[in-house]
């Protein structure tokens, strides 16, 4: 935490993951949102209702641990896609 004071770690079913201290936001969620906002730190901060320096803290962590964070994002997207396909199959089966 000395190197990244605004980043804390949470344990969960998927393992230990970095999160923005004092929020429910994982660093991967912040970075994914940043990418969806054309890499606008200010836009991401406004969307997530967080101070700009908190978004920048996530960016610094990502810069130092890119493979870890990008891996979380990829796994989350794969799960979301799988669940959407499952939902669509179930919806068409019951129609």
C-alpha positions, 0 to 999 in steps of 0.5 A: 500500500505504500506504493499505491496508497489508494488501493486496497485488496479484497478477497473473494471467490475469484481470488484477491483483487485490487480495489479503490480504497473506500469504494466498492470499485475494483481497479479493473472496473475503473480501468474498463470504465476509463476505456469505455470513456475514451480514456478520459480521466475526468469523464470516468471520475464524473461517471463513477462519482469519484475524485480525479486523483482516485482514477489516477491512482487506479491508472498508476496501479494499472501501469505497474500491474497491467497483466493482472488488471487486464486479466481481470477485465478479460475474465469479467468480459468472458463471464458476462458474454457467457451469461448473456448467451445463456440468458438469450438461450433461456429466453428463446426456449421459453418463448 
